[in-house]
Amino acid sequence: MNTIEFWFDFGSNYSYLSMMRIRRLAADAGVRVVLKPFLLGPIFKAQGWETSPFVLQAAKGRYVWRDMERQCQKYGLRWRRPSVFPRNGLLAARVALQGEGTAWEHAFCAQAMLANFADDLEIGDEAVIRAILDGLGLDADALIAAAQGDACKAELRARTAAAQSRGIFGAPMFFVGDEMFWGNDRLEDALLLAAR
């Protein structure tokens, strides 16, 4: 089956839109999705930014929040502007790494995105992540312990370094082979190529 890689950050609002759409769209296209959580923060820092460009540039930020309202309405997605942005997605990303290749991987990622962008919950809070894992019937204690271990920390650093080496500068980012597509509005284009 043809494959699309979906590189995303749990603090990325446009990654939320893609996370909530990609599974169904890819299934319809006969394309397999490989989820690639990573951290945008180190990539932004390498570009000289201390936070999201949506925070650094006030006019862009105002536009983005209105755009998110429109996009969520268009796609029928729940939306609540986060009271903290960008949120720290470190714990969510580390837990997601524990789920790679499992049956619960996508469900966890989608629930963590909903917690951030629909329920305005602090996804860096262990209690929030624990509630998501419990809701999925998973062993929250074991997964959170593994997520906080040195091996997982190293794995996430390596994943973020891999994102940088592939030229990723934002999220969501999709790869079909070596062909890169940036942004939620390019998801359908990426899937079209992957389906060929």
N, C-alpha and C positions, 0 to 999 in steps of 0.2 A: 504494500500500500504506500502511496506517496505521502510525504511527511512535510509538516510545517513546524518550525521551532517558534515558540512564543516566549520572548524575553520580556519580563515585566518586573516592576517594583510595586510592593504592596501599598506604598504611599502615593503612587501615581494615579491621578484621577482618570486619565484616558486609558490606563491599563484596566481600570475597573470596567469601563464600557466594553473593552475587548474580552475580558475574562467572562463577562456575563453573556457574551454572544458566540464565542469561538467554538464551543463544543457542538452546538446544534448546526452551525454553518459548516463546520468541518465534516460532520457526519453526513450532511446532505451532499457535500462535494466528494465524499469517499476519501477523505484525507485524514491521516493520523496526526494528532497534536502532541508535541513534546513541550511540556512546560519547563521554562528556564527562569526561575526566580533569581534575582540578583539585586544589588544595591546601587541605586543611582548616585547616592551621596558622594562616594569616592570619585566617581566620574565627573560630577559637577565640580568637586574641589580641584581636580586636575585641570579644569577649564577656568579656574580662578573664581568660581562661584561658591559662596558659603551656604546657599540654600537654593530652592527652586527659582527658575527665571520668572515664574508666575508670582512670586513674592518680591523678587528684586525689581521687577518692572510693574508698577502699580496699574498702568493702563491695560497691560496684558492680563494681569490678574483679574481686573474687573470684567474684562471680556470673557475670560475662561469660565468664571462662575456662571455667567449668563449662558454661555455655550453649553455648559454641563446641564443646566436646567432644560435647555432645548433638546439636547441629545438624549437625555434620559426619558423625556416625554416621547420623543420619536421612537425609541426602542422599547418603551413600556417598562422602564427600570425604575426602581425606587431610588430616591436621591435626597440626601440631606447634606448641605455643605458642612464639611468637617469644621469643628470649632478650633482645631489645631491642624495646621497644614504647613509643610508636609509632615505626616505622622511617621514616627519611627517604626519601620516594618521589619526590624532586625529579627525579633523572635518569630514572627510569622514566616519570614523567609527561611530561617533555620528549621522550623517544623516542616515547612513544605519540602525541604531537602530530604527529610526523613521519609516523606511520602512518595518520592519519585518512583514511578513504575508500579505503584499500588492502585487498588481499586478506589481508594478514598482520596487520592491526590487532588483531583479537580474539585471535588466537593469541598475539601478543606479550603483550597485557595479561593473559591467563590464565596464561601461563608466569611472568610477573613476580609475579603473586599467589601461584602455587604456590611459587615460590622463597622468598617471605616467610613464608607461612603453612603450608606443608607441609614445606619443607626447611630452614627457619630460616637462610636466607642473607641477607646484607647487600645489599639491592637498591639501596643508594646507591653500591655498589662498582662501578666501571666494568667490572671483570673479570666480575662476575656478569651484568651486562646484556649484555656482549659475548658471553658464552657462550650466552645466550638467543637473541640475534640470529644468531649463527653456526649454532645448532641449527635455525633457521628458514630457513637458506640465504640470509640477507640480508647486505648490505654493512655490517658493523658499524662499520668505520672512518668511512664517510661519514655514517651515521646518528648516531653519537655526536658527530662533529664538528658536524653540523647542530644537534643537541640542545644543544650547549654554546655555540652562537652567540648573538649579541645578539638576532637576530630571534625565535628560539625562546623565549628568556628573556622577551621582551616579550609574546609570544603567551600564555605560561603565566600571566603576571601579569594579562593581559587576561581570560583564561578564569576565573581565580579572582575577579576583580572582577565578572565577569558572574554568577558563582555568588552572590556577595553581593547583587548588585542584584536577583536573582530570589528572594531570601529564603531561600537555602539555609543551613542551620545545622548540618547533619550529613551523613553518608554511610552507605549509599548513598541517593541521592535520585532519584526517577523523575518525569518530566514527561510527561503526555499532553496536548498543547496547553498550557494554563495550569494544568491540574490537577496538584497536587503530591502525591506519595506518598513517605513517609520510612520507610526501613528495609527490610531483606531480607524481613521478614514481610509487606510490602505489595507485593512484586513481582507476585504473581498478581493482586491487585486492579487494579494499574496495567495489566497486560496485558489483563485482561478489558475494561477501558474502552477501551483502544487497539484492541481487536479489533472493537468495535461499528461 
